[in-house]
Amino acid sequence: MLPSASLNGLNSGKPAIYEPVHGTAPDIAGQGIANPIGTILSVALMFEYSLQRQDMARRIEDAVEQCLQAGILTADLGGNAGTDQVCESILSALD
């Protein structure tokens, strides 16, 4: 669930890279069981550092927290929700 940001050169006009620490999980691609939270939290980092939108970053982080508190978890966290269900929960919390 860890997001990652490579900010080298952020202030020099070079692009930053945002991605989950765990990578893309190609071994489970297309199965609907991957945990999307690391990717979603990487987007929060992009809003915070590249787009200077700390407000949006906090909204995304809060939506992820609401999803976790509601117990909507993928199998790696002990739940039975699929990727789509976790994403939908987080999107609903953003509304």
Secondary structure, 3 states (H helix, E strand, C coil): CCEEEECCCHHHCCCCEEEECCCCCHHHCCCCCCCCHHHHHHHHHHHHHCCCCHHHHHHHHHHHHHHHHCCCCCHHHCCCCCHHHHHHHHHHHHC
